Structure formats: C-alpha cells, structure tokens
Amino acid sequence: MNVQPSLTTQAHAIISDYVNGNVIAIDATLGNGHDTLFLAKKIGTQGSLFGFDTQQKAVDSTRCRLENEELTDNIILYTLSHDQMATCIPEHFHGKVKVIMFNLGYLPGSDKSIITQVDTTLSALQQSITLLASPGILTIMAYPGHAGGDIETQQITRWCQQLNAECFDCQMIINAEKETAPRLFVIKKLAAFDC
Ligand SMILES: C[S@@+](CC[C@H](N)C(=O)[O-])C[C@H]1O[C@@H](n2cnc3c(N)ncnc32)[C@H](O)[C@@H]1O
C-alpha cells in the first residue's frame, strides 16, 4: 500500500529547501508549537523567528516546547493576531522573510470554538506576500471539514487565484479526494525581477 506522508510532513519537506542558513521565518499560528520548533531548528544562529497566536495558552505551550530544546535565541512570540504581523516585524525585515507558515483552525486539545477567521486570515496572507523575500515560501494548512473552515478554505482558494502568476506559483496538495479533507496550499514567491 502506498501511504502518503501527512500534509505537515510534506509542508516541512517543501520548506526545508528554503531554510538553509540564517533566514527570517514566521509561524503565523503557534498552536502547540510543533511548526515553531521545526522552524527554530532550521534557522541559523543569525536567523530570526517570529510567532503569533491569539491564545496565551498556545504561546506558553510553544515557549515551553522551545525551552525544552534550549531554542529561544532570536525567537519572538507575540500573543497577537497574525493580522498584526506587518506592524510587529521590524521594517528592515520586510521583503526578506524566507518562510511563513499558517496552520489554520483551532488549538488541538482546547476550545474548538476559537478558530481562525476569514477576515484576519486574508489580511495576514496579504501582508505575508509583501513580507516575503523573492524567492520565499508561504504554506497554509486549511481545514474545510469544520464549520467556518469551509468558507475560509474557499476564500483562500480565491485569494490564491488572484495572485499575479508572474510572481507567485500556487499549488494545492490534498491527500484524499474529499471536499472536507484538509489541504495544504504552497505559495512560492518567485525570484522574478520586480516581484
Ligand atoms: C491548528 S492550530 C496551529 C497548530 C500549530 N502550527 C502547531 O504546529 O502546533 C491553530 C492556531 O491558530 C490560532 N489562531 C486563531 N486565530 C488566530 C489569529 N487571528 N492569529 C494568530 N493565531 C490564531 C489558534 O489559537 C490555534 O492555536
């Protein structure tokens, strides 16, 4: 039987090509800190990592995960919505961020009614493409199987479709042919001249 790797594993594999050396990275949804830890292990000693989550619980859980691995240098975690990212990330890093990860939905093991919202997600995505370097990569794990996640996934699909194809390559990866199956959007900002 051909078992496909999880979408998270695929996201990490794709991103790995972009985080070689001292890069700037953003985890837009900290959750329990798995993606943050992955990025923290990847950025070099001169790199920087910024993380966002609206729930203090998620920020604390992520900080704890990082401290356990003695990975806290050059990492700033904000208890703030990701639609504040352009304000929080120092201006000299704008246009230089190599990797931005979003993993939408709710905090696993916590209140499932606290989920990412279309308006703030789209605003954060729009800010992300300006913050990204060329080349740079943005990944979005989306979950259409829960209420709210369906509309959010539709809106992200539309948002991807309107991106300038000369500057952005967008792909959607899905492991099961089901409307409700989680999907991974992979948006590469190309190294084109004026992107
Ligand atoms: C699926 S979890 C993220 C999983 C995480 N990446 C990991 O590796 O464990 C989604 C997270 O998004 C957070 N969230 C919801 N709205 C947000 C917003 N506007 N800005 C930042 N984070 C938000 C939730 O609190 C939740 O912790």
The ligand as a MOL file (V3000), in Angstrom:
LIG
                    3D

  0  0  0     0  0            999 V3000
M  V30 BEGIN CTAB
M  V30 COUNTS 27 29 0 0 0
M  V30 BEGIN ATOM
M  V30 1 C -4.1710 24.2750 14.1900 0
M  V30 2 S -3.5540 25.3680 15.4190 0 CHG=1
M  V30 3 C -1.8820 25.6110 14.9120 0
M  V30 4 C -1.0090 24.3890 15.0620 0
M  V30 5 C 0.4720 24.7270 15.1750 0
M  V30 6 N 1.0190 25.2910 13.9870 0
M  V30 7 C 1.3230 23.5560 15.6410 0
M  V30 8 O 2.2830 23.1820 14.9720 0
M  V30 9 O 1.0210 23.0260 16.7240 0 CHG=-1
M  V30 10 C -4.3090 26.9120 15.0030 0
M  V30 11 C -3.9500 28.0380 15.9640 0
M  V30 12 O -4.3500 29.2790 15.3610 0
M  V30 13 C -4.6070 30.1700 16.4250 0
M  V30 14 N -5.3010 31.3620 15.9430 0
M  V30 15 C -6.6290 31.5770 15.7700 0
M  V30 16 N -6.8380 32.8230 15.2920 0
M  V30 17 C -5.6110 33.4100 15.1710 0
M  V30 18 C -5.1670 34.6900 14.7320 0
M  V30 19 N -6.0300 35.6230 14.3050 0
M  V30 20 N -3.8460 34.9580 14.7580 0
M  V30 21 C -2.9490 34.0070 15.1760 0
M  V30 22 N -3.3140 32.7750 15.5960 0
M  V30 23 C -4.6310 32.4780 15.5900 0
M  V30 24 C -5.3960 29.3120 17.3930 0
M  V30 25 O -5.4030 29.9030 18.6710 0
M  V30 26 C -4.6260 27.9880 17.3170 0
M  V30 27 O -3.6790 27.9100 18.3440 0
M  V30 END ATOM
M  V30 BEGIN BOND
M  V30 1 1 1 2
M  V30 2 1 2 3
M  V30 3 1 2 10
M  V30 4 1 3 4
M  V30 5 1 4 5
M  V30 6 1 5 6
M  V30 7 1 5 7
M  V30 8 2 7 8
M  V30 9 1 7 9
M  V30 10 1 10 11
M  V30 11 1 11 12
M  V30 12 1 11 26
M  V30 13 1 12 13
M  V30 14 1 13 14
M  V30 15 1 13 24
M  V30 16 1 14 15
M  V30 17 1 14 23
M  V30 18 2 15 16
M  V30 19 1 16 17
M  V30 20 1 17 18
M  V30 21 2 17 23
M  V30 22 1 18 19
M  V30 23 2 18 20
M  V30 24 1 20 21
M  V30 25 2 21 22
M  V30 26 1 22 23
M  V30 27 1 24 25
M  V30 28 1 24 26
M  V30 29 1 26 27
M  V30 END BOND
M  V30 END CTAB
M  END
